[in-house]
Amino acid sequence: MADEAKAKGNAAFSSGDYAAAVRHFSDAIALSPDNHVLYSNRSASYASLKKYSDALADAKKTVELKPDWSKGYSRLGAAHLGLSQYDDAIAAYKKGLEIDPNNEPLKYGLADAQAAASRARSAPANPFGDAFSGPEMWARLTADPTTRVYLQQPDFVKMMQDIQKDPNKLNLYLKDQRVMQAIGVLLNVKIRTPTDDADMPESSSPSPSPSPSPSPSERKRAAEAEPPRQPEPEPEPEPMDLSEEEKDKKLRKAEAQKQKEAGNAAYKKKDFDTAIHYYSKALELDDEDISYLTNRAAVYLEMGKYEECIKDCDKAVERGRELRSDFKMIARALTRKGTALVKMAKSSKDFEPAIETFQKALTEHRNPDTLKKLNEAEKAKKDLEQQEYFDPNLADEEREKGNEYFKQQKYPEAVRHYTESLRRNPKDPRTYSNRAACYTKLGAMPEGLKDAEKCIELDPTFVKGYTRKGAVQFFMKEYDKALETYKEGLKHDPNNQELLDGIGRCVQQINKASRGDLSPEELKERQAKAMQDPEIQNILQDPVMRQVLVDFQENPKAAQEHTKNPMVMNKIQKLISAGIVQMR
């Protein structure tokens, strides 16, 4: 699942859909939270969206999970650079180059960071000092009666936020008279704007004729003689007139928020009845905020009152669509409903509405927690389906039908009944043994081997499992492995004739290879098969065993010593059985 989500994220990133890439990588992280590559990829996606704070958080997580991975420091440097944190960016790129000195992206990143830092140091100082920094800016704008009105306008607030984040953006907004007015308030100076002239009443007296301009010396004397003018106090803006109904609505909303906060406090203390009281009171005061419903649903969920929880969630979704509420709030209500449905589920079918509800929630908002709950519900449904299907009596009936078809040499039909028997009772080793025999007859050796091994896993004392496994290995011409399987079975039943016969057949084949009695075709086939065996490959790649084989050919005295080592001789025997070497 995580790999699939990662692949979708990579495809979205390659196509330039960075928002989709973030969603897919977030899904992958929810399924594999310790995978450093996923955080690295999401960091790159955030950086492409210019969300450098989020990119920085993911880059730090990448480095935390994999501190010796150079690419993590490349992501870290890029995020710092995007946030204009040049010294931190330089440090990150240098750290990455310590790990991988030849990494070209790190070198380019370091050069960019150093150049940006140099430009920042040489840039002229901000002429407005710290006028735009900190919460003091908003306090001063609120205190002034003119700019206080502007704070009700979202576009003005957005411009001031941009300037506060980056004072260099001030030049972008200087044409807006509201910004000019705000600068005057923050710098404590009176800035005259065209609006001021427009608001002044026109004079009714005739315009005087133009007079010669005074000389500089005259202007200076006039300025010294004229006392400084005191600024006229600006009138307070008149409050907007509200109807009695609007005033009452505003008061009720404020009171509803207080009730909600009291409910939240009670919920944290696990005083659920009190929390229900406050959330219900908030709903009575204000029915245009669905958070009161979703919060009360959460309390009902904690109390185990799942029906009440579902009712509140349904109301929240319905009302939320009427009010066009935030899709995240609707998704939260659906997720909460799905959780309640899971809690109520008693059969596999009961999980179906819960799964459907989680899927609806994900269409509203792609939330990792909701995705996790969906996966858990689907798994629980599957597990419960298996439990509900469990019936040992019907399993025995199906196994007997399979036995009848096996006797009639109708092996595909027998496999079908054995499979149904295992669905009814997946813990019966006899059925796995019988199906392994069918697969052997059909030439499906890998499937037969898997069933035989499952049979032994379920009951290690069930001898039939060893005869099935040994037979499959013998037909696969893995005589050494078959011999070991038969010997293991004899530990549980030393006199079992089927196991003894199997050992005899294996020894005969192994001796045939030892004597060199194999035909060229048989030898070629056996060698080709052996070379695909990881155990044989490991023996041949072992430097010690390679020297042993050389000694057997060139140094009889050393070879004599090797024959005294049981482990060495066991490996030699495996190579002989495989037709790789011959003893003369």
C-alpha positions in Angstrom: 0.0 0.0 0.0 2.8 2.5 1.0 4.7 1.7 -2.2 1.6 2.3 -4.3 0.9 5.6 -2.7 4.6 6.6 -3.1 4.5 5.7 -6.9 1.4 7.9 -7.3 3.2 10.7 -5.5 6.2 10.4 -7.7 4.0 10.5 -10.8 2.1 13.5 -9.6 5.4 15.3 -8.8 6.8 14.5 -12.3 3.7 16.0 -13.9 4.0 19.1 -11.8 0.9 18.4 -9.7 2.7 19.1 -6.4 -0.5 19.4 -4.3 -1.5 15.9 -5.4 2.0 14.7 -4.7 1.8 16.0 -1.1 -1.5 14.1 -0.6 -0.1 10.8 -2.0 3.1 11.0 0.0 1.1 11.8 3.2 -1.0 8.6 2.5 2.3 6.7 2.2 3.7 8.2 5.4 0.5 7.2 7.3 1.2 3.6 6.3 5.0 3.7 6.7 5.8 6.4 9.1 9.5 5.5 9.5 10.4 5.7 5.8 12.8 8.6 5.4 12.4 8.7 1.6 8.7 9.5 1.9 9.4 12.6 4.1 12.2 13.6 1.7 9.8 13.4 -1.3 7.1 15.3 0.5 9.6 18.0 1.5 10.5 18.5 -2.1 6.7 18.8 -3.0 6.1 21.4 -0.3 9.2 23.3 -1.5 7.8 23.3 -5.0 4.5 24.8 -3.6 6.7 27.4 -1.7 5.4 26.0 1.6 8.9 26.2 3.0 7.9 25.8 6.7 6.3 22.4 5.9 9.2 21.5 3.7 11.6 22.3 6.6 9.6 20.1 9.1 9.8 17.1 6.6 13.5 17.7 5.9 14.3 17.7 9.6 12.3 14.4 10.0 14.3 12.9 7.0 17.6 13.8 8.6 16.4 12.5 12.0 15.4 9.1 10.5 18.5 8.8 8.2 21.3 11.1 9.4 23.9 9.5 7.0 21.8 10.2 3.9 23.2 13.2 1.9 19.9 13.9 0.1 18.2 14.7 3.4 20.6 17.7 3.9 19.9 18.8 0.4 16.2 19.0 1.3 17.1 20.7 4.6 19.2 23.3 2.8 16.6 24.1 0.2 13.9 24.6 2.9 16.1 27.0 4.9 17.0 28.8 1.7 13.3 29.3 0.9 12.8 30.8 4.3 15.8 33.1 3.8 17.6 31.4 6.6 20.9 31.5 4.7 23.3 30.6 7.5 21.3 27.5 8.3 21.1 26.6 4.7 24.8 26.9 4.3 25.4 24.7 7.4 22.9 22.0 6.0 24.6 21.9 2.6 28.1 21.6 4.2 26.9 18.8 6.4 25.6 16.9 3.4 29.0 17.4 1.6 30.8 15.9 4.6 28.8 12.7 3.9 29.1 12.9 0.1 31.8 15.3 -1.0 31.2 14.8 -4.7 27.4 15.4 -4.6 26.7 18.0 -7.4 23.2 19.1 -6.1 24.7 19.8 -2.7 27.5 21.9 -4.3 25.1 23.9 -6.4 22.8 24.4 -3.3 25.8 25.6 -1.2 26.8 28.1 -3.9 23.2 29.5 -4.2 23.0 29.8 -0.4 26.3 31.6 -0.1 25.3 34.0 -2.9 22.0 34.7 -1.3 23.6 35.4 2.0 26.1 37.8 0.4 23.3 39.7 -1.3 21.4 39.9 1.9 24.4 41.4 3.7 25.0 43.9 1.0 21.3 44.9 0.7 20.3 48.4 2.2 18.9 48.3 5.6 15.2 48.4 6.1 14.3 52.2 6.4 11.3 51.4 8.6 13.3 49.5 11.3 11.2 47.1 13.3 7.9 49.0 12.7 6.3 45.9 11.1 7.7 43.3 13.5 5.9 41.5 16.3 2.4 41.9 17.8 3.0 45.6 18.5 2.2 46.4 14.8 -1.3 45.0 15.2 -1.8 46.6 18.5 -0.9 50.1 17.1 -3.1 49.6 14.0 -6.0 48.6 16.3 -5.5 51.6 18.6 -5.8 54.0 15.7 -9.5 54.8 14.8 -8.7 54.9 11.0 -6.7 51.8 10.6 -9.0 49.9 13.0 -11.7 50.0 10.4 -9.2 48.6 7.8 -8.6 45.6 10.0 -12.2 44.5 9.1 -11.1 44.2 5.5 -9.4 40.8 4.6 -7.4 42.2 1.7 -5.8 44.8 3.9 -5.0 42.3 6.6 -3.4 40.0 4.0 -1.2 42.9 2.7 0.0 43.8 6.2 0.8 40.1 6.9 2.8 39.9 3.7 4.8 43.0 4.7 5.3 41.7 8.2 6.8 38.5 6.9 8.9 40.3 4.3 9.3 44.1 4.6 10.8 44.2 1.2 7.3 43.6 -0.2 6.2 47.0 1.0 7.0 48.5 -2.5 4.3 46.2 -4.0 1.6 47.8 -1.9 2.6 51.5 -1.7 -0.2 52.5 -4.2 -2.8 51.4 -1.7 -3.8 54.4 0.4 -4.7 52.2 3.3 -1.1 50.9 3.5 0.2 54.5 3.4 -2.1 55.4 6.2 -0.9 52.4 8.2 2.7 53.4 7.6 1.9 56.8 9.1 0.4 55.2 12.2 3.3 52.9 12.7 5.9 55.6 12.2 3.9 58.1 14.2 3.8 60.7 11.3 0.9 62.3 9.4 1.0 61.2 5.8 -1.3 63.2 3.5 -3.1 61.1 0.9 -5.2 62.1 -2.1 -8.2 61.0 -0.1 -7.5 63.8 2.4 -7.7 66.5 -0.3 -10.8 64.9 -1.7 -12.6 65.1 1.7 -11.9 68.8 2.2 -14.8 71.2 1.5 -14.3 73.6 -1.4 -13.8 77.3 -0.5 -16.6 79.7 -1.6 -14.3 82.7 -1.9 -12.8 83.5 -5.2 -9.4 82.2 -5.9 -6.6 84.7 -5.2 -4.4 85.7 -8.0 -1.0 84.0 -8.1 1.8 85.8 -6.3 5.5 85.6 -6.8 7.2 82.7 -5.0 9.1 83.7 -1.8 12.8 83.4 -1.8 14.5 80.6 0.3 15.6 83.2 2.9 12.0 84.5 3.2 10.6 81.0 3.5 13.1 80.3 6.3 12.1 83.4 8.2 8.4 82.7 7.8 8.9 79.2 9.1 10.8 80.5 12.2 8.2 83.1 12.9 5.2 80.8 12.5 4.5 78.5 15.5 4.2 74.8 14.8 0.6 73.7 14.1 -0.9 71.2 16.5 -2.4 68.2 14.7 -6.2 68.3 14.8 -7.7 65.4 16.6 -9.4 63.0 14.2 -13.0 62.1 14.9 -13.7 58.6 16.2 -15.5 56.5 13.5 -19.1 56.0 14.3 -20.1 52.5 15.2 -22.3 50.7 12.6 -25.9 50.6 13.4 -27.2 47.1 14.1 -30.8 46.0 14.4 -32.0 44.5 17.6 -32.1 41.1 15.9 -28.5 41.4 14.7 -27.3 42.5 18.1 -29.1 39.5 19.7 -27.6 37.1 17.2 -24.1 38.5 17.8 -24.5 38.1 21.6 -25.9 34.5 21.2 -22.9 33.5 19.1 -20.5 34.9 21.6 -22.3 33.1 24.4 -22.3 29.8 22.4 -18.5 30.0 22.1 -18.2 30.3 25.8 -20.5 27.3 26.3 -18.3 25.4 23.8 -15.1 26.3 25.7 -16.7 25.1 28.9 -17.7 21.8 27.2 -14.1 21.4 25.9 -12.7 21.8 29.5 -15.2 19.3 30.8 -14.3 16.8 28.0 -10.6 17.0 28.9 -11.5 16.2 32.5 -13.6 13.2 31.2 -16.7 14.8 32.8 -18.8 13.7 29.9 -22.3 14.6 31.2 -21.2 18.1 31.9 -19.6 18.4 28.4 -22.9 17.2 26.8 -24.8 19.9 28.7 -22.5 22.7 27.5 -22.4 21.6 23.9 -26.2 21.2 23.9 -26.5 24.7 25.3 -24.2 26.0 22.6 -26.4 24.4 19.9 -29.5 26.1 21.3 -27.8 29.4 21.1 -26.2 29.0 17.7 -27.2 26.4 15.1 -24.8 27.7 12.4 -21.7 26.1 13.8 -21.5 22.4 13.3 -18.5 22.0 15.6 -20.9 21.9 18.5 -22.5 18.8 16.9 -19.2 17.1 16.1 -17.9 17.8 19.6 -21.0 16.4 21.2 -20.7 13.3 18.9 -17.1 12.8 20.2 -18.4 12.8 23.8 -21.2 10.3 22.9 -18.5 8.1 21.2 -16.4 8.1 24.4 -19.5 7.2 26.5 -20.3 4.3 24.2 -23.6 5.9 23.1 -23.0 5.1 19.5 -26.5 5.7 18.2 -26.5 9.2 19.6 -23.1 9.8 18.1 -24.3 8.7 14.7 -27.4 11.0 14.9 -25.2 14.0 15.7 -22.8 13.2 12.9 -25.6 12.9 10.4 -27.1 16.2 11.6 -23.6 17.8 11.3 -23.2 16.6 7.7 -26.7 17.7 6.7 -26.4 21.1 8.3 -22.8 21.6 7.1 -23.9 21.1 3.5 -26.7 23.7 4.0 -24.3 26.2 5.5 -21.5 25.3 3.0 -19.2 24.6 6.0 -15.5 23.7 5.6 -15.2 20.3 4.0 -12.7 19.3 6.7 -15.5 19.7 9.3 -17.8 17.5 7.2 -15.0 14.9 6.8 -14.5 14.9 10.6 -18.2 14.2 11.2 -18.2 11.3 8.7 -15.0 9.9 10.2 -16.6 10.0 13.7 -19.7 8.3 12.4 -17.6 5.6 10.8 -15.7 5.0 14.0 -19.1 4.6 15.9 -20.3 2.1 13.2 -17.1 0.1 13.7 -17.6 0.0 17.4 -21.2 -1.4 16.8 -20.2 -4.0 14.2 -20.9 -7.6 15.2 -20.6 -9.3 11.8 -18.6 -8.8 8.7 -21.7 -7.2 7.0 -21.8 -4.6 9.8 -18.5 -3.3 8.6 -19.8 -2.4 5.1 -21.6 0.9 6.1 -18.5 1.9 8.2 -16.2 1.3 5.3 -18.5 3.3 3.0 -18.6 6.2 5.5 -14.8 6.3 5.8 -14.6 6.4 2.0 -17.0 9.3 1.9 -15.0 11.1 4.5 -11.9 10.7 2.3 -13.6 12.3 -0.7 -14.3 15.3 1.5 -10.7 15.5 2.9 -7.8 13.2 2.5 -6.8 12.7 6.1 -4.2 10.0 7.2 -6.1 9.1 10.3 -9.3 8.4 8.3 -7.3 6.4 5.8 -5.8 4.3 8.6 -9.3 3.7 10.1 -10.5 2.6 6.7 -7.7 0.1 6.3 -8.3 -1.3 9.8 -12.1 -1.7 9.1 -11.4 -3.5 5.8 -9.0 -5.9 7.6 -11.4 -6.5 10.4 -14.2 -7.3 7.9 -12.0 -9.8 6.1 -10.9 -11.5 9.4 -14.5 -11.7 10.6 -15.6 -13.2 7.2 -13.1 -16.0 7.7 -14.4 -16.6 11.3 -18.0 -16.6 10.1 -17.2 -19.1 7.4 -15.5 -21.5 9.8 -17.4 -24.8 10.2 -15.4 -28.0 11.0 -18.3 -30.3 10.1 -18.8 -28.8 6.6 -15.0 -28.9 6.2 -14.9 -32.6 6.9 -17.7 -33.2 4.4 -15.8 -31.3 1.7 -12.6 -33.2 2.5 -14.4 -36.5 2.1 -15.7 -35.4 -1.3 -12.1 -34.5 -2.2 -11.0 -37.9 -1.2 -13.6 -39.6 -3.4 -12.5 -37.5 -6.4 -8.8 -38.3 -5.6 -9.6 -42.1 -5.7 -11.2 -41.5 -9.1 -8.1 -39.7 -10.3 -10.1 -36.5 -10.8 -7.4 -34.4 -9.3 -8.7 -30.8 -10.3 -12.1 -31.6 -8.7 -10.4 -33.0 -5.6 -8.3 -29.8 -5.3 -11.5 -27.7 -5.5 -13.2 -29.6 -2.6 -10.0 -29.6 -0.5 -9.7 -25.8 -1.0 -13.3 -25.3 0.1 -12.6 -27.6 3.1 -9.7 -25.4 4.1 -11.8 -22.2 3.8 -14.2 -23.8 6.3 -11.3 -25.0 8.6 -7.9 -23.6 7.8 -6.2 -25.4 10.7 -6.7 -29.1 9.5 -3.2 -30.5 8.6 -4.9 -33.6 6.9 -6.5 -31.4 4.2 -3.2 -29.7 3.4 -1.6 -33.1 3.1 -4.3 -34.4 0.8 -4.2 -31.3 -1.4 -0.4 -31.6 -1.6 -0.8 -35.1 -3.0 -3.2 -33.7 -5.6 -0.8 -31.0 -6.6 2.0 -33.6 -6.9 -0.2 -35.7 -9.3 -0.9 -32.6 -11.3 2.8 -31.6 -11.5 2.2 -28.4 -9.5 5.3 -29.0 -7.4 5.7 -25.5 -5.8 2.0 -25.5 -4.7 2.4 -29.1 -3.4 5.6 -28.2 -1.4 3.8 -25.2 0.1 0.9 -27.3 1.3 3.2 -30.0 2.7 5.2 -27.4 4.6 1.9 -25.9 6.0 0.8 -29.3 7.1 4.1 -29.8 9.0 3.8 -26.3 10.5 0.3 -27.1 11.8 1.2 -30.5 13.3 5.0 -31.3 13.4 4.1 -34.9 14.5 1.9 -35.7 11.5 4.2 -38.0 9.6 2.1 -37.8 6.4 3.3 -34.2 6.0 6.9 -35.4 5.8 6.1 -38.1 3.2 4.3 -35.5 1.1 7.1 -33.0 1.3 9.8 -35.6 0.6 7.9 -36.9 -2.4 7.6 -33.4 -3.9 11.3 -32.7 -3.3 12.2 -36.0 -4.9 10.2 -35.2 -8.0 11.9 -31.9 -8.1 15.2 -33.8 -8.1 16.3 -32.2 -4.8 17.5 -35.5 -3.5 19.5 -34.2 -0.6 16.6 -32.1 0.7 14.2 -35.0 0.3 16.6 -37.2 2.2 16.7 -34.7 5.1 12.9 -34.5 5.1 12.4 -38.2 5.3 15.0 -38.5 8.1 13.1 -35.7 10.0 9.9 -37.7 9.7 11.6 -40.9 11.1 12.2 -39.0 14.4 8.4 -39.1 14.9 7.8 -42.6 13.5 11.1 -44.7 13.2 9.4 -47.7 11.6 7.3 -45.9 9.0 7.8 -47.9 5.8 6.9 -45.0 3.4 9.6 -42.8 5.0 12.2 -45.7 4.8 11.4 -46.4 1.2 11.8 -42.7 0.4 15.2 -42.7 2.0 16.2 -45.7 -0.1 15.2 -43.9 -3.3 17.1 -40.8 -2.4 20.3 -42.7 -1.4 20.1 -44.6 -4.7 20.0 -41.4 -6.7 22.7 -39.7 -4.7 25.0 -42.8 -5.1 24.3 -42.7 -8.8 25.7 -39.2 -9.0 28.7 -40.2 -6.8 29.6 -43.1 -9.1 29.3 -41.0 -12.1 26.5 -43.2 -13.5 24.5 -40.2 -14.7 24.0 -39.8 -18.5 25.2 -36.6 -20.0 21.6 -35.3 -20.2 20.9 -36.2 -16.6 24.1 -34.6 -15.4 23.5 -31.4 -17.4 19.9 -31.1 -16.1 21.0 -31.8 -12.5 23.8 -29.3 -12.6 21.6 -26.6 -14.1 19.0 -27.1 -11.4 21.7 -27.1 -8.7 23.1 -23.8 -9.8 19.7 -22.2 -9.2 19.8 -23.5 -5.5 20.9 -20.7 -3.2 22.5 -23.2 -0.9 24.7 -24.6 -3.7 25.6 -21.1 -4.8 26.7 -20.2 -1.2 28.9 -23.3 -1.0 30.6 -22.5 -4.3 31.1 -18.9 -3.3 32.6 -19.8 0.0 36.4 -19.2 -0.2 37.1 -22.0 2.3 35.1 -24.5 0.3 36.8 -23.4 -2.9 40.2 -24.1 -1.3 38.9 -27.5 -0.1 37.9 -28.4 -3.7 41.4 -27.4 -4.9 43.0 -29.5 -2.2 41.0 -32.5 -3.2 42.4 -32.2 -6.7 46.0 -31.1 -5.9 46.8 -31.8 -2.3 45.8 -35.4 -1.1 47.3 -34.8 2.4 45.2 -31.7 3.0 42.2 -33.4 1.5 42.6 -36.3 4.0 42.3 -33.7 6.8 39.2 -32.2 5.3 37.5 -35.6 5.3 37.6 -35.5 9.1 35.5 -32.3 9.2 31.7 -33.3 9.2 30.6 -29.9 8.1 33.0 -29.9 5.1 32.0 -33.4 4.1 28.3 -32.5 4.4 28.8 -29.7 1.9 30.9 -31.9 -0.4 28.1 -34.5 -0.3 25.6 -31.8 -1.4 27.9 -30.9 -4.4 28.2 -34.6 -5.3 24.5 -35.1 -5.2 24.0 -32.0 -7.3 26.4 -33.4 -9.9 28.8 -30.5 -9.5 31.8 -32.7 -8.3 32.5 -36.4 -8.5 34.6 -38.6 -6.2 36.9 -41.1 -7.8 
